[in-house]
């Protein structure tokens, strides 16, 4: 199932046709959420549709569809893990989202400690997307709402470390984490004036350091002790 979003149903369909590189006659549209404009921006909901290629129509697709290829690539990896899973794909304006659904007792095999497994899978799919020259949206893999829970944990951790740095006036070092998680912390601390955040390390070992911001003191004016000649 390949879902697309837009401000209206027509815009969602247009986004899907552009992404799949097909004509309107080649797909069947299933409206999942009609969406609504809301009032003064409140209560706004995006329209969500599902596009399916018509099997009976004798149309030629313009070019290999990268989303389908990426889905097939991920399915091959998951099949090699001998997991009973379901895979849902959703194309949004911000990312290409893959939701891996497995039994709760198998969740740890997909996610790993602090997301080590799911981040590795995401890196593989993202690199294959670059190979296919698919750069429309970054790839995001999720399972069991891990990304949501991890974001909440990172926000709490960064807030705690900020208070620690303020109290001790010493730097705090975080464990290595992928760029996606570092971005969450950078955005959370963007308005922090007493603590600065810097990335250190190389490759997969990049980590964040929180340091107290040094206040710039104005140089004191030295009063001359020499008497002024009148």
ABEGO torsion letter per residue (X at the ends): XBBBBBABAAAAAAAAAAAAGBBAAABBBBBABAEBAEBGGBGBBBBBBBBBBBAABBBBBABBBAAAAAAAAAAAAAAAAGBBBBBBBBBBAABBBBBBBBBAAAAAAAAEBGGAAAAAAAAAAAAAAAAAGBAABBBBBBBGGAAAAAAAAAAAAAAAAAAAAAAAGBBBBBBBBBAAAAAAAAAAAAABAABBBBBBEBEAABBBBBBBBBBBBBBBBBBBABBBBX
